[in-house]
Amino acid sequence: MQIKEVIDTLEEMAPLAYAEDFDNVGLLVGDKNAEITGVLVTLDTLEVTIDEAIENNCNLIIAFHPIVFSGLKKITGKTYVERVVLKAIQNNIAIYSIHTALDNYFRGVNHQICEKLGLQHRKVLLPQKSTIKKLTTYVPIENSTLVKQALFEAGAGSIGNYENCSFTVEGIGSFKGNEASNPVIGEKGKLQEEKEIQLNITFAKHLEPKIVKALFEAHPYEEVAYEITSLDNYNQKIGIGMIGELTEAIDTHTFLQQVKKTFKCGVIRHSALVKEKVKKVAVLGGSGAFAINQAIRESADIYLTSDLKYHDFYKAEDKIVLADIGHYESEQYTKNLLHEFLTKKFSSFAIILSQKNTNPIQYS
């Protein structure tokens, strides 16, 4: 089995098309066509991670965070990033990062936090826009069922809990082929009018190549007339952060102590406990100051995230409790999620869960 087969499986779960624009996701080091010997799953890739991969005969590291985030002009071993990349190359170890693609996946990073907290009625905190596209095409009536079915099989027409969704309008299409044409219906050089349907169908943006391929293979015409537009609709299943509810409201201080224990926090930095009890909880693994206002708009009692600065805590405005539980702490269970997913998908080689704690922050 080749490395690319593992990558393809991961990207079926969390397509890179939904990663944030600033991010650096995908295969960062190595040859995707190399034969795989084993996989090490980790949160971060450090020199000790490379050593762990070598010890376990793993030539692919699946990491949440990208070791290469901005451009490298030199690889001399001067910085920890350069040393990791250099050591990986010297030992023929590939490094793949999934980062914000998994953040924006509905059952990804923030879903995992919600699982640990036992939150119910979960929904995305900040749904992404422009992740849904619409295909409009024109098909002879007698071929419409075949074309629709091909598009459905390619993944088009799924809206929430519904599949095979489309809309059609009947009309008359006209065309006239030139001398180089080879019309399926009618004759070259003669105006042809044909009863057709206008077919409208939506699809997730990462499926576009697959959808267009299915359309061209199933459509009877020599030249396929079609339009693809991006919709501004918010995608309720793709986006960062999550909000849910506890089964019953509990004392805020008690809840924070439970969070501290569950996420093994050295400390929790928080704003004033303006809420006596907590029921509605917003979460965002990693740096989440940008979503404070959204958590307030969603009427969350408390917002769990990390990397909040001094002035970020003022944004609570006595409307919410802001709690910084630590960057590593908020994302630490992500590697377990990836390990469980890959273990179910592959049994022909070792999937190793890293035992290294890569948290650079210590508490005294």
N, C-alpha and C positions, 0 to 999 in steps of 0.2 A: 504494500500500500504506500502511496505517495503522500507527502505532506499536504499537497493541495486538496486531497480528499477530506482531510480533517478541517481544513480552512473552509471548504465549500459547505460542509455540514454546519459549522459554526455560523456562517453567514446566511444560511437558511433560517436559523433561529433569530439572529440579530443582524439584519442587513446593514452593511456599512453606509448605505445611502442615507441612513437616518442619524449618523454620527454628526456632531456639531462641526461647523465649518472650520473652527480654529484647531480642531483635533488632528492627531496623526495616528490613524488606525490602519490595521492590516498587517501584512508581512513586512517587518522592518529590517530583518537580517536573514539571509539564507536563500536557498534554492527551493522553490515550491515543488519541483519535480523530484527532489531527493526521496529515496526510500526511507520510510519512517522506522525507527527502532523503539521509540517510546516517547511519551508526552509528560512533561512536568507542568502542572498548573499552579500559578502563583499570582499574588497581587502585584508585586513589583519584581523587576529583574535587576539584581545586584550581582557582584562578583561571587558572593556565596551561593546565589541561585544557580549560576553557571556551574559551580563546583558540585552542587546538589544534582544537577542534570547529568554531569559526567559520572558521578557515583552510581546513578540509577540507569545508565546507558540510555538516556533520553536525548534525542537530537532535535526535539521541538519543544520550545517553551511557549505556553499559552499564558500571557500576562494580561492583567486588567489594565494597568497603567503602561503607557508607551515609554520605553527607555530613551528613545530618540523623539524629542518633542519639537525642537527647532533644528535648523540646519547645522550639520557638522562640517566645518571647513578643514579640520584635521582629525586624524585618528592616530594619535601618538601615545595615548595612555596617560595624558596629563590630568584629565578629569575622571571622575567615577563613571561618567557616561562613556567616554572614550575607552576606558579600561574594560567595561562590560562588552561593548561592541567588538573590540579587538579580541578578547578572550573567546567570545562566541564564534567569531570567524575562524580563529586558530583551531577550534575544536569541532568545526563543522556543525554548529548548533544554530538552528533557525529560531528567531524570536518573532512572535505574533502578538499584536495588541488589539483588544476589542473595545476598550474604554467607553466613550460616550455612545457607541452603537448599542452597548448593553445597558447604559443608563436610560436610553430612550425606548428600550424594549419593555413591553408591558409586564412581562414576568421576569424582569431583570433585577438590577441592583436594588431599586427601591421597593419592589415587590418582596425581595428577600428581607429587607428591614421590617416591612409590614408583617411578614410571617413570624419573625422573631418577637414582635410586639403583640401578635394576635389581633391585628386590626381587621375589621370586617367592612363590607360595602366600599371597597377600594376603587379609586379612580385616579387618573393622571392629574397631577397638580398643574403642570404647564404643557398642555397638548401642543404638538407641532402643527404649523400651517404648511400648506403647499406640499403635502405628502400624498395627496390624492390627485389622480389624473383622470381625464375623461377622453374616451375614444369615440369619435363620430365617424361612421363609415356608411357606404351605400351599397346595398346588396340586392341582386334579383330575388324576388319573393320566393321562388322555388328553392333557392340556396340558403335562405336566411337561417333555417334551423341548424344546418350543418355548420355555418360560420359561427353562430352563437355558441353552439356546443364546444367548438374548438377554443373559443375565447374563454369560456367558463373553465374548461380543463386547464387552461394556461394560468388561471388564477384571477381572471377578471370577474366583476359582478358580485364581489363580496362586500356587504355593508353591515357592519356590526355582527349580529347573530343570524344574518340572512345571506344566502348564496344564490347564484344564478339570477341576479338582479339586472334588468335591462329595460330600455324603453324604445319602442319602435313607432315610426310614422310612415304610412304608405304615400307614395308619390310617383311621379314620372321622371326618370332620368334620361338625359339625351347625350349622345356622343357621336363623333364622326372620326374614324381613323384615317391617317394619311397612308401613303404608299408603303411605308415601312411597317405599318401595323399588321397585327394578326388577330383580329377580333374574334372572341369566342361566340359572340352573338352579333348578327348583322354582317355587313360587308364593308370592306375598306372603301373609303371615298364616299360613302352614303350615310346620311344622317339617320341615326337609329334612336328610337324612343323605346324605353323599356320600363315596365312596372317594377319598381324597386321599393325597398324599405330603407328609411334612415334609421340606423341602429346606433343608440347611445348607451355606453357602458362605462362604468368607472373601474379603476384598478389602482393598486398601490404603486408608487412611482418606481420602486426598485424592480418591478416586474416588466417595465416597458420593453426591453429587448425581447423578452419571451412573448409578450402580447403581440408585438408587431410581427414576429416570426410566425405565430399561429395564424394571424390574420392573412398574411401573404400565402401561407400554405393552403388555407381553407377557401379563400376567395376565388371565384371562378374567372374573374376578369384578368386580362393581360396587364392592364394598368389599374391599380387599386387606388380609388379616391378615399382619403381618410384625413382626419384632423385629430391632433392630440393637444389638449389644453390642460394647464395646471389649475386646480381649484384652490380657492382661499379657505375652504372649509378647515376647521380644526379637526385633527384626527384624534378621536377620544381613546385610541389604543396605542398611540405612539407619542412619547413626550417624556419630559424629565420630571422627577419628583412624583410623589403620590400622597393621597390623603385618604384616611379611613377612620373608623370609629372603634373604640373599645366596646366590649359587650356591655359594660356599665361604667358610669363615671366613677373615678377614684380620686382620692386626695392627691393634689399636684406633687407635693413633696414625696409621697409614697411612690408615685409613678416615676419620678426622677431617680429614686433609689433603685427601682426595678430596672430602669434603663441602664443605670451605672453597672449593675450586676450582670445584666444580659450582654452588654457590649464591652464589659471589662474595662470601663473607663477609669483612667487615673484620676480624672476630675471632670466635672461638668460645669462649664461656664454658662451662666444663664442670666436673663433679665429679671426684673422684679416679678415675684409670683402673684401677678394680679388676678389670676384665676384660682379660685379656691379648689375647684375640682377640674379634672381633665377627662374629656370623652372623645372629642374630635381632634385627631392628630395628623399633622402634615410632616412629611419626611423628605429629605433629599440628601442622598449620600454624597460625600465630598463637599467641595466649596459651594455653598448655597445662599449666600447673601442676596443674590439677585432675585430670589423668589420670595423674599419676606413679604412684600406687598400682596403677592398672590395668595399667600397663606392667610393673610388678614382678610382679603376679599372672600375667601372660602370659609370664613368664620371658624378657623381652627383655634382650638384652645391653646395649643402648644405647637411649636415648629422645631423639629430636630434636624440639625444639619452640622456643618463644621466651618472652620476658618473665618468665623465672624470677627470683624475688627471692632475696636472700641466704639466708634460712632455708629456701627451697625445696630448695636443694642438699643440706641435711642429710637430706632425705627419701630420698636414695639409699640410705642405711643399708648401704653397701658391698655392695649387691645388684645394682646397675645403674649404668651411666654416664649421667648427665644432661647433655645438651648443648644450650645455648641458641645457636641459629644466627642469631637476629635475626628480628624480626617481618616486616619487608618481605622479607628474604631467603627466608624459608620460604614466602611466598605469591606471590612475584614472577612465577611461571610460570602463575598462575591466569588472567591476562588472555590468555595464549596459548591456553589451553584454550577459553575463551569465543570467542575470535576464530576458531579453527579450526572450532568447532561452528557458528557463525553463517555463516561463509563457505560451508560445505557446504549449509546450508539456504536461503540467499538469494543470488541472483546479479543481481537487478534493481536493486540500489543498492550503494553503496560500504560495505564493512565495513573500517574503518581501525583498526589496532592502534596505540595510543598509543606515542609514542616518548619520552615524558617519564618521567624517574625521579622518583617522588614520595616517595622515602624521606627522612623528616625527620632521620634520624640520620646523622651524619658520623663518620668515624674518623680519628684523627691518630696 
